[in-house]
Amino acid sequence: MMHSRAACLPGPYPHDRLSRVLPGGAVKEKTRTDHMVDRLRDLQGRTPDIEASAIVSVDGLVMASSLPSGVEEDRVSAMSAAMLSLGERIATELGRGMLDEVYVHGEGGYVLLMASGEEAVLTVLARQKAKLGLVLLEMRRAVGDLERLVG
């Protein structure tokens, strides 16, 4: 069963609210975290090969996630930040330029990471037979939206 969890980080996230007018004129305030979770759900809805996703700070803190039950949010966030940092260092040290993405392929599927600005990383868990071109395309689109939200 898939469920979404949202964690508010210290700093601007809990206080930075974006309003939305509902039918009848009522105003519902959504946090940036709410918008990030919505975007993650949209990403998963657009690409059935994506099983789970999270946006994580470079410090390893979850900003928003849509992970299956049984997947530890803290573990995903810490490993995502570490892999992004290591990938950036490898790309630089070996003269490959700026890092685009990191991916790990196991017998159960893929873990894909893509930087979202300077402060965050998008992590996606994809099925074994995922169409990686489509997954990466949708991740790039999501990263553009998430960068504006992380801001």
OpenMM code with the backbone's topology and positions (N, CA, C; nanometers):
from openmm import Vec3, app, unit

residues = "MET MET HIS SER ARG ALA ALA CYS LEU PRO GLY PRO TYR PRO HIS ASP ARG LEU SER ARG VAL LEU PRO GLY GLY ALA VAL LYS GLU LYS THR ARG THR ASP HIS MET VAL ASP ARG LEU ARG ASP LEU GLN GLY ARG THR PRO ASP ILE GLU ALA SER ALA ILE VAL SER VAL ASP GLY LEU VAL MET ALA SER SER LEU PRO SER GLY VAL GLU GLU ASP ARG VAL SER ALA MET SER ALA ALA MET LEU SER LEU GLY GLU ARG ILE ALA THR GLU LEU GLY ARG GLY MET LEU ASP GLU VAL TYR VAL HIS GLY GLU GLY GLY TYR VAL LEU LEU MET ALA SER GLY GLU GLU ALA VAL LEU THR VAL LEU ALA ARG GLN LYS ALA LYS LEU GLY LEU VAL LEU LEU GLU MET ARG ARG ALA VAL GLY ASP LEU GLU ARG LEU VAL GLY".split()
positions = [
    Vec3(0.0844, -0.1178, 0.0000),
    Vec3(0.0000, 0.0000, 0.0000),
    Vec3(0.0885, 0.1235, 0.0000),
    Vec3(0.0585, 0.2204, -0.0848),
    Vec3(0.1361, 0.3429, -0.0962),
    Vec3(0.0721, 0.4489, -0.0079),
    Vec3(0.1535, 0.5171, 0.0671),
    Vec3(0.1025, 0.6314, 0.1410),
    Vec3(0.2071, 0.7408, 0.1373),
    Vec3(0.1614, 0.8615, 0.1575),
    Vec3(0.2515, 0.9760, 0.1499),
    Vec3(0.2710, 1.0327, 0.2880),
    Vec3(0.3932, 1.0729, 0.3109),
    Vec3(0.4253, 1.1388, 0.4363),
    Vec3(0.4930, 1.2695, 0.4012),
    Vec3(0.4648, 1.3714, 0.4759),
    Vec3(0.5297, 1.5000, 0.4531),
    Vec3(0.5958, 1.5425, 0.5825),
    Vec3(0.7188, 1.5840, 0.5723),
    Vec3(0.7908, 1.6312, 0.6891),
    Vec3(0.8276, 1.7765, 0.6656),
    Vec3(0.7991, 1.8607, 0.7611),
    Vec3(0.8367, 2.0006, 0.7498),
    Vec3(0.9737, 2.0187, 0.8115),
    Vec3(1.0580, 2.0880, 0.7397),
    Vec3(1.1919, 2.1150, 0.7874),
    Vec3(1.1934, 2.2435, 0.8674),
    Vec3(1.2909, 2.2576, 0.9576),
    Vec3(1.3055, 2.3856, 1.0255),
    Vec3(1.3358, 2.4928, 0.9215),
    Vec3(1.3077, 2.6135, 0.9523),
    Vec3(1.3370, 2.7218, 0.8604),
    Vec3(1.2114, 2.7656, 0.7880),
    Vec3(1.2217, 2.7966, 0.6590),
    Vec3(1.1088, 2.8579, 0.5895),
    Vec3(0.9929, 2.7647, 0.5605),
    Vec3(1.0148, 2.6345, 0.5602),
    Vec3(0.9121, 2.5437, 0.5112),
    Vec3(0.7809, 2.5464, 0.5889),
    Vec3(0.7788, 2.5361, 0.7229),
    Vec3(0.6492, 2.5304, 0.7904),
    Vec3(0.5716, 2.6616, 0.7832),
    Vec3(0.6415, 2.7726, 0.7628),
    Vec3(0.5753, 2.9024, 0.7686),
    Vec3(0.5450, 2.9589, 0.6307),
    Vec3(0.5985, 2.8974, 0.5290),
    Vec3(0.5842, 2.9492, 0.3946),
    Vec3(0.4599, 2.8886, 0.3314),
    Vec3(0.3495, 2.9559, 0.3408),
    Vec3(0.2214, 2.9026, 0.2965),
    Vec3(0.1811, 2.9628, 0.1623),
    Vec3(0.1175, 2.8808, 0.0808),
    Vec3(0.0647, 2.9246, -0.0472),
    Vec3(-0.0855, 2.9013, -0.0429),
    Vec3(-0.1641, 3.0014, -0.0780),
    Vec3(-0.3096, 2.9918, -0.0671),
    Vec3(-0.3716, 2.9394, -0.1945),
    Vec3(-0.4888, 2.8783, -0.1771),
    Vec3(-0.5668, 2.8297, -0.2906),
    Vec3(-0.7129, 2.8568, -0.2583),
    Vec3(-0.7845, 2.9159, -0.3517),
    Vec3(-0.9258, 2.9459, -0.3313),
    Vec3(-1.0076, 2.8242, -0.3736),
    Vec3(-1.0924, 2.7777, -0.2826),
    Vec3(-1.1793, 2.6634, -0.3082),
    Vec3(-1.3141, 2.7118, -0.3596),
    Vec3(-1.3935, 2.6215, -0.4201),
    Vec3(-1.5291, 2.6607, -0.4627),
    Vec3(-1.6059, 2.7177, -0.3437),
    Vec3(-1.6810, 2.8221, -0.3668),
    Vec3(-1.7548, 2.8858, -0.2588),
    Vec3(-1.6756, 2.9974, -0.1943),
    Vec3(-1.5522, 3.0197, -0.2389),
    Vec3(-1.4727, 3.1308, -0.1876),
    Vec3(-1.3869, 3.1008, -0.0664),
    Vec3(-1.3969, 2.9793, -0.0125),
    Vec3(-1.3139, 2.9455, 0.1034),
    Vec3(-1.1673, 2.9396, 0.0611),
    Vec3(-1.0796, 2.9798, 0.1505),
    Vec3(-0.9364, 2.9789, 0.1211),
    Vec3(-0.8706, 2.8656, 0.1991),
    Vec3(-0.7998, 2.7814, 0.1280),
    Vec3(-0.7263, 2.6716, 0.1909),
    Vec3(-0.5789, 2.6996, 0.1701),
    Vec3(-0.5059, 2.7021, 0.2789),
    Vec3(-0.3631, 2.7255, 0.2694),
    Vec3(-0.2908, 2.5928, 0.2571),
    Vec3(-0.1993, 2.5866, 0.1612),
    Vec3(-0.1159, 2.4684, 0.1429),
    Vec3(0.0276, 2.5106, 0.1663),
    Vec3(0.0995, 2.4272, 0.2357),
    Vec3(0.2408, 2.4558, 0.2581),
    Vec3(0.3196, 2.4176, 0.1335),
    Vec3(0.4421, 2.4615, 0.1280),
    Vec3(0.5296, 2.4195, 0.0188),
    Vec3(0.5457, 2.2676, 0.0220),
    Vec3(0.5518, 2.2117, 0.1413),
    Vec3(0.5637, 2.0665, 0.1533),
    Vec3(0.4429, 1.9980, 0.0898),
    Vec3(0.3237, 2.0503, 0.1122),
    Vec3(0.2027, 1.9957, 0.0493),
    Vec3(0.2157, 1.9976, -0.1019),
    Vec3(0.2655, 2.1090, -0.1547),
    Vec3(0.2834, 2.1203, -0.2996),
    Vec3(0.3886, 2.0216, -0.3501),
    Vec3(0.4952, 2.0010, -0.2726),
    Vec3(0.5979, 1.9046, -0.3128),
    Vec3(0.5404, 1.7630, -0.3157),
    Vec3(0.4632, 1.7273, -0.2134),
    Vec3(0.4011, 1.5941, -0.2099),
    Vec3(0.3070, 1.5778, -0.3294),
    Vec3(0.2295, 1.6814, -0.3604),
    Vec3(0.1407, 1.6761, -0.4775),
    Vec3(0.2205, 1.6509, -0.6042),
    Vec3(0.3353, 1.7183, -0.6177),
    Vec3(0.4171, 1.7020, -0.7383),
    Vec3(0.4770, 1.5620, -0.7457),
    Vec3(0.5166, 1.5069, -0.6309),
    Vec3(0.5691, 1.3698, -0.6281),
    Vec3(0.4612, 1.2701, -0.6689),
    Vec3(0.3410, 1.2897, -0.6195),
    Vec3(0.2295, 1.2016, -0.6575),
    Vec3(0.2009, 1.2117, -0.8070),
    Vec3(0.2067, 1.3350, -0.8588),
    Vec3(0.1860, 1.3563, -1.0013),
    Vec3(0.2930, 1.2834, -1.0824),
    Vec3(0.4175, 1.2917, -1.0380),
    Vec3(0.5281, 1.2209, -1.1039),
    Vec3(0.4997, 1.0716, -1.1102),
    Vec3(0.4573, 1.0143, -0.9997),
    Vec3(0.4279, 0.8710, -0.9951),
    Vec3(0.3060, 0.8362, -1.0796),
    Vec3(0.2093, 0.9259, -1.0872),
    Vec3(0.0907, 0.9018, -1.1685),
    Vec3(0.1205, 0.9072, -1.3176),
    Vec3(0.2163, 0.9883, -1.3578),
    Vec3(0.2514, 1.0030, -1.4986),
    Vec3(0.3339, 0.8857, -1.5505),
    Vec3(0.4055, 0.8197, -1.4617),
    Vec3(0.4960, 0.7124, -1.5022),
    Vec3(0.4725, 0.5911, -1.4142),
    Vec3(0.3982, 0.4923, -1.4624),
    Vec3(0.3666, 0.3763, -1.3789),
    Vec3(0.4900, 0.2962, -1.3362),
    Vec3(0.6029, 0.3173, -1.4039),
    Vec3(0.7257, 0.2475, -1.3651),
    Vec3(0.7847, 0.3018, -1.2349),
    Vec3(0.7397, 0.4199, -1.1911),
    Vec3(0.7900, 0.4778, -1.0658),
    Vec3(0.7057, 0.4260, -0.9510),
    Vec3(0.7719, 0.3598, -0.8574),
    Vec3(0.7033, 0.3007, -0.7417),
    Vec3(0.7009, 0.3931, -0.6215),
    Vec3(0.8002, 0.4811, -0.6106),
    Vec3(0.8098, 0.5685, -0.4944),
    Vec3(0.8998, 0.6860, -0.5288),
    Vec3(0.8848, 0.7959, -0.4522),
    Vec3(0.9688, 0.9125, -0.4755),
    Vec3(0.9788, 0.9955, -0.3486),
    Vec3(1.0862, 1.0745, -0.3433),
    Vec3(1.1074, 1.1639, -0.2290),
    Vec3(1.1943, 1.2805, -0.2743),
    Vec3(1.1743, 1.3944, -0.2105),
    Vec3(1.2639, 1.5085, -0.2287),
    Vec3(1.3348, 1.5271, -0.0953),
    Vec3(1.4681, 1.5280, -0.1029),
    Vec3(1.5526, 1.5233, 0.0162),
    Vec3(1.6504, 1.6396, 0.0129),
    Vec3(1.6770, 1.7007, 0.1273),
    Vec3(1.7766, 1.8071, 0.1323),
    Vec3(1.9152, 1.7461, 0.1178),
    Vec3(2.0112, 1.8270, 0.0753),
    Vec3(2.1484, 1.7765, 0.0604),
    Vec3(2.2074, 1.7369, 0.1949),
    Vec3(2.1449, 1.7806, 0.3035),
    Vec3(2.1871, 1.7414, 0.4382),
    Vec3(2.1277, 1.6079, 0.4810),
    Vec3(2.0419, 1.5502, 0.3979),
    Vec3(1.9842, 1.4202, 0.4277),
    Vec3(1.8529, 1.4240, 0.5023),
    Vec3(1.7820, 1.5367, 0.4983),
    Vec3(1.6518, 1.5484, 0.5638),
    Vec3(1.5404, 1.5398, 0.4604),
    Vec3(1.4364, 1.4645, 0.4903),
    Vec3(1.3235, 1.4506, 0.3984),
    Vec3(1.2448, 1.5809, 0.3964),
    Vec3(1.2217, 1.6319, 0.2771),
    Vec3(1.1380, 1.7505, 0.2606),
    Vec3(0.9944, 1.7083, 0.2313),
    Vec3(0.9787, 1.6044, 0.1488),
    Vec3(0.8478, 1.5483, 0.1159),
    Vec3(0.8709, 1.4110, 0.0549),
    Vec3(0.7739, 1.3214, 0.0723),
    Vec3(0.7913, 1.1874, 0.0167),
    Vec3(0.6591, 1.1219, -0.0151),
    Vec3(0.6678, 1.0252, -0.1044),
    Vec3(0.5572, 0.9359, -0.1355),
    Vec3(0.6209, 0.7975, -0.1465),
    Vec3(0.6365, 0.7339, -0.0311),
    Vec3(0.7083, 0.6069, -0.0217),
    Vec3(0.6136, 0.4961, 0.0217),
    Vec3(0.6397, 0.3723, -0.0211),
    Vec3(0.5561, 0.2607, 0.0237),
    Vec3(0.5780, 0.2335, 0.1719),
    Vec3(0.4766, 0.1778, 0.2359),
    Vec3(0.4931, 0.1416, 0.3762),
    Vec3(0.6048, 0.0383, 0.3861),
    Vec3(0.6787, 0.0454, 0.4917),
    Vec3(0.7915, -0.0443, 0.5098),
    Vec3(0.9234, 0.0144, 0.4631),
    Vec3(0.9187, 0.1249, 0.3896),
    Vec3(1.0410, 0.1926, 0.3475),
    Vec3(1.0673, 0.3045, 0.4471),
    Vec3(1.1834, 0.2995, 0.5097),
    Vec3(1.2177, 0.3986, 0.6109),
    Vec3(1.2594, 0.5296, 0.5456),
    Vec3(1.1815, 0.6320, 0.5728),
    Vec3(1.2051, 0.7640, 0.5175),
    Vec3(1.3454, 0.8158, 0.5508),
    Vec3(1.3865, 0.7994, 0.6764),
    Vec3(1.5175, 0.8489, 0.7199),
    Vec3(1.6313, 0.7773, 0.6480),
    Vec3(1.6151, 0.6498, 0.6261),
    Vec3(1.7184, 0.5735, 0.5563),
    Vec3(1.7296, 0.6187, 0.4108),
    Vec3(1.6154, 0.6344, 0.3439),
    Vec3(1.6144, 0.6807, 0.2050),
    Vec3(1.6808, 0.8179, 0.1953),
    Vec3(1.6456, 0.9078, 0.2864),
    Vec3(1.6994, 1.0439, 0.2789),
    Vec3(1.8497, 1.0480, 0.3040),
    Vec3(1.8966, 0.9758, 0.4039),
    Vec3(2.0402, 0.9754, 0.4340),
    Vec3(2.1208, 0.9145, 0.3192),
    Vec3(2.0739, 0.8027, 0.2650),
    Vec3(2.1455, 0.7387, 0.1542),
    Vec3(2.1407, 0.8237, 0.0281),
    Vec3(2.0293, 0.8905, 0.0031),
    Vec3(2.0180, 0.9763, -0.1147),
    Vec3(2.1191, 1.0895, -0.1098),
    Vec3(2.1278, 1.1562, 0.0035),
    Vec3(2.2225, 1.2676, 0.0179),
    Vec3(2.3664, 1.2181, 0.0035),
    Vec3(2.3961, 1.1035, 0.0626),
    Vec3(2.5324, 1.0482, 0.0537),
    Vec3(2.5671, 1.0091, -0.0894),
    Vec3(2.4724, 0.9455, -0.1604),
    Vec3(2.4980, 0.9050, -0.2988),
    Vec3(2.5150, 1.0249, -0.3906),
    Vec3(2.4344, 1.1277, -0.3704),
    Vec3(2.4483, 1.2474, -0.4532),
    Vec3(2.5849, 1.3119, -0.4296),
    Vec3(2.6240, 1.3227, -0.3054),
    Vec3(2.7536, 1.3826, -0.2727),
    Vec3(2.8680, 1.3021, -0.3332),
    Vec3(2.8621, 1.1706, -0.3189),
    Vec3(2.9658, 1.0845, -0.3757),
    Vec3(2.9662, 1.0916, -0.5277),
    Vec3(2.8489, 1.0908, -0.5889),
    Vec3(2.8396, 1.1012, -0.7344),
    Vec3(2.8989, 1.2313, -0.7860),
    Vec3(2.8713, 1.3422, -0.7167),
    Vec3(2.9274, 1.4710, -0.7567),
    Vec3(3.0797, 1.4690, -0.7471),
    Vec3(3.1298, 1.4096, -0.6407),
    Vec3(3.2755, 1.4032, -0.6229),
    Vec3(3.3402, 1.3161, -0.7307),
    Vec3(3.2813, 1.2014, -0.7596),
    Vec3(3.3347, 1.1118, -0.8628),
    Vec3(3.3356, 1.1824, -0.9985),
    Vec3(3.2235, 1.2460, -1.0338),
    Vec3(3.2155, 1.3148, -1.1627),
    Vec3(3.3227, 1.4233, -1.1741),
    Vec3(3.3424, 1.4980, -1.0677),
    Vec3(3.4428, 1.6047, -1.0685),
    Vec3(3.5840, 1.5482, -1.0740),
    Vec3(3.6135, 1.4535, -0.9856),
    Vec3(3.7488, 1.3971, -0.9763),
    Vec3(3.7915, 1.3247, -1.1037),
    Vec3(3.6962, 1.2643, -1.1732),
    Vec3(3.7294, 1.1901, -1.2942),
    Vec3(3.7071, 1.2714, -1.4224),
    Vec3(3.6879, 1.4020, -1.4042),
    Vec3(3.6784, 1.4907, -1.5182),
    Vec3(3.5545, 1.4732, -1.6032),
    Vec3(3.4439, 1.4342, -1.5436),
    Vec3(3.3195, 1.4129, -1.6179),
    Vec3(3.2283, 1.5343, -1.6139),
    Vec3(3.2679, 1.6409, -1.5482),
    Vec3(3.1862, 1.7629, -1.5423),
    Vec3(3.0804, 1.7561, -1.4342),
    Vec3(2.9774, 1.8381, -1.4519),
    Vec3(2.8683, 1.8457, -1.3547),
    Vec3(2.7849, 1.7168, -1.3588),
    Vec3(2.7443, 1.6722, -1.2434),
    Vec3(2.6654, 1.5506, -1.2304),
    Vec3(2.5218, 1.5740, -1.2783),
    Vec3(2.4697, 1.4843, -1.3605),
    Vec3(2.3297, 1.4903, -1.4035),
    Vec3(2.2428, 1.4014, -1.3156),
    Vec3(2.2806, 1.2754, -1.3071),
    Vec3(2.2035, 1.1825, -1.2249),
    Vec3(2.2919, 1.0678, -1.1782),
    Vec3(2.2426, 0.9996, -1.0757),
    Vec3(2.3074, 0.8792, -1.0239),
    Vec3(2.2007, 0.7713, -1.0285),
    Vec3(2.2390, 0.6520, -1.0730),
    Vec3(2.1421, 0.5442, -1.0627),
    Vec3(2.2094, 0.4150, -1.0205),
    Vec3(2.1318, 0.3381, -0.9439),
    Vec3(2.1752, 0.2082, -0.8949),
    Vec3(2.0750, 0.1077, -0.9493),
    Vec3(2.1265, 0.0009, -1.0113),
    Vec3(2.0400, -0.1015, -1.0686),
    Vec3(2.0614, -0.2305, -0.9913),
    Vec3(1.9559, -0.2793, -0.9305),
    Vec3(1.9604, -0.4065, -0.8598),
    Vec3(1.8604, -0.5021, -0.9209),
    Vec3(1.8575, -0.6241, -0.8724),
    Vec3(1.7662, -0.7216, -0.9315),
    Vec3(1.6195, -0.6859, -0.9098),
    Vec3(1.5916, -0.5998, -0.8125),
    Vec3(1.4536, -0.5584, -0.7871),
    Vec3(1.4136, -0.4288, -0.8540),
    Vec3(1.5065, -0.3621, -0.9219),
    Vec3(1.4733, -0.2367, -0.9886),
    Vec3(1.5830, -0.1337, -0.9742),
    Vec3(1.5441, -0.0069, -0.9874),
    Vec3(1.6381, 0.1041, -0.9907),
    Vec3(1.6138, 0.2013, -0.8759),
    Vec3(1.7223, 0.2639, -0.8330),
    Vec3(1.7170, 0.3820, -0.7480),
    Vec3(1.7817, 0.4917, -0.8310),
    Vec3(1.7075, 0.5970, -0.8604),
    Vec3(1.7557, 0.7069, -0.9435),
    Vec3(1.7572, 0.8350, -0.8617),
    Vec3(1.8660, 0.9099, -0.8729),
    Vec3(1.8789, 1.0361, -0.8011),
    Vec3(1.9124, 1.1460, -0.8996),
    Vec3(1.8503, 1.2618, -0.8796),
    Vec3(1.8751, 1.3761, -0.9661),
    Vec3(1.8746, 1.5011, -0.8796),
    Vec3(1.9782, 1.5836, -0.8931),
    Vec3(1.9855, 1.7075, -0.8162),
    Vec3(1.8677, 1.7967, -0.8521),
    Vec3(1.8137, 1.8628, -0.7512),
    Vec3(1.7057, 1.9595, -0.7691),
    Vec3(1.7556, 2.0921, -0.7131),
    Vec3(1.8287, 2.1643, -0.7947),
    Vec3(1.8915, 2.2878, -0.7490),
    Vec3(2.0123, 2.2562, -0.6618),
    Vec3(2.0517, 2.3527, -0.5829),
    Vec3(2.1696, 2.3385, -0.4975),
    Vec3(2.1363, 2.2729, -0.3635),
    Vec3(2.0091, 2.2696, -0.3280),
    Vec3(1.9714, 2.2319, -0.1925),
    Vec3(1.8994, 2.0989, -0.1769),
    Vec3(1.8668, 2.0316, -0.2879),
    Vec3(1.7840, 1.9113, -0.2743),
    Vec3(1.8162, 1.8081, -0.3823),
    Vec3(1.7679, 1.6871, -0.3586),
    Vec3(1.7820, 1.5779, -0.4544),
    Vec3(1.6474, 1.5053, -0.4647),
    Vec3(1.6093, 1.4731, -0.5882),
    Vec3(1.4901, 1.3922, -0.6130),
    Vec3(1.5344, 1.2472, -0.6208),
    Vec3(1.4738, 1.1633, -0.5391),
    Vec3(1.5037, 1.0201, -0.5380),
    Vec3(1.3802, 0.9448, -0.5854),
    Vec3(1.4016, 0.8513, -0.6776),
    Vec3(1.2922, 0.7729, -0.7349),
    Vec3(1.3289, 0.6249, -0.7281),
    Vec3(1.2329, 0.5424, -0.6894),
    Vec3(1.2463, 0.3971, -0.6962),
    Vec3(1.1631, 0.3516, -0.8156),
    Vec3(1.2273, 0.2820, -0.9094),
    Vec3(1.1595, 0.2404, -1.0327),
    Vec3(1.1641, 0.0884, -1.0479),
    Vec3(1.0664, 0.0367, -1.1171),
    Vec3(1.0550, -0.1080, -1.1413),
    Vec3(1.1730, -0.1610, -1.2223),
    Vec3(1.1920, -0.2898, -1.2132),
    Vec3(1.3013, -0.3579, -1.2839),
    Vec3(1.2966, -0.3334, -1.4343),
    Vec3(1.1789, -0.3384, -1.4925),
    Vec3(1.1666, -0.3239, -1.6384),
    Vec3(1.1231, -0.1829, -1.6785),
    Vec3(1.1618, -0.0868, -1.5985),
    Vec3(1.1237, 0.0523, -1.6247),
    Vec3(1.1843, 0.1015, -1.7552),
    Vec3(1.1117, 0.1883, -1.8224),
    Vec3(1.1627, 0.2574, -1.9409),
    Vec3(1.2390, 0.3786, -1.8890),
    Vec3(1.3709, 0.3626, -1.8749),
    Vec3(1.4514, 0.4644, -1.8093),
    Vec3(1.4462, 0.5996, -1.8788),
    Vec3(1.4391, 0.6026, -2.0102),
    Vec3(1.4306, 0.7302, -2.0811),
    Vec3(1.3087, 0.8098, -2.0375),
    Vec3(1.1949, 0.7430, -2.0287),
    Vec3(1.0712, 0.8089, -1.9861),
    Vec3(1.0796, 0.8512, -1.8397),
    Vec3(1.1325, 0.7637, -1.7542),
    Vec3(1.1456, 0.7957, -1.6119),
    Vec3(1.2350, 0.9184, -1.5939),
    Vec3(1.3499, 0.9206, -1.6616),
    Vec3(1.4426, 1.0338, -1.6487),
    Vec3(1.3816, 1.1626, -1.7038),
    Vec3(1.3070, 1.1534, -1.8141),
    Vec3(1.2396, 1.2707, -1.8693),
    Vec3(1.1412, 1.3288, -1.7680),
    Vec3(1.0590, 1.2429, -1.7095),
    Vec3(0.9608, 1.2897, -1.6104),
    Vec3(1.0302, 1.3428, -1.4853),
    Vec3(1.1420, 1.2815, -1.4482),
    Vec3(1.2175, 1.3323, -1.3330),
    Vec3(1.2692, 1.4735, -1.3615),
    Vec3(1.3219, 1.4979, -1.4817),
    Vec3(1.3722, 1.6321, -1.5168),
    Vec3(1.2600, 1.7347, -1.5102),
    Vec3(1.1434, 1.6982, -1.5588),
    Vec3(1.0285, 1.7900, -1.5515),
    Vec3(0.9913, 1.8189, -1.4059),
    Vec3(0.9890, 1.7147, -1.3247),
    Vec3(0.9539, 1.7314, -1.1830),
    Vec3(1.0589, 1.8166, -1.1119),
    Vec3(1.1863, 1.7951, -1.1434),
    Vec3(1.2944, 1.8712, -1.0813),
    Vec3(1.2752, 2.0214, -1.1060),
    Vec3(1.2357, 2.0578, -1.2287),
    Vec3(1.2100, 2.1990, -1.2579),
    Vec3(1.1039, 2.2576, -1.1671),
    Vec3(0.9944, 2.1849, -1.1477),
    Vec3(0.8873, 2.2311, -1.0600),
    Vec3(0.9324, 2.2324, -0.9145),
    Vec3(1.0020, 2.1280, -0.8728),
    Vec3(1.0454, 2.1176, -0.7331),
    Vec3(1.1489, 2.2240, -0.6975),
    Vec3(1.2350, 2.2605, -0.7925),
    Vec3(1.3329, 2.3665, -0.7666),
    Vec3(1.2627, 2.4959, -0.7289),
    Vec3(1.1539, 2.5279, -0.7968),
    Vec3(1.0785, 2.6494, -0.7650),
    Vec3(1.0167, 2.6406, -0.6260),
    Vec3(0.9727, 2.5218, -0.5873),
    Vec3(0.9112, 2.5050, -0.4558),
    Vec3(1.0142, 2.5059, -0.3430),
    Vec3(1.1299, 2.4456, -0.3679),
    Vec3(1.2363, 2.4425, -0.2669),
    Vec3(1.2901, 2.5839, -0.2494),
    Vec3(1.3017, 2.6546, -0.3624),
    Vec3(1.3387, 2.7938, -0.3742),
    Vec3(1.4444, 2.8445, -0.2922),
] * unit.nanometer
topology = app.Topology()
chain = topology.addChain("A")
for resn in residues:
    res = topology.addResidue(resn, chain)
    for name in ("N", "CA", "C"):
        topology.addAtom(name, app.Element.getBySymbol(name[0]), res)
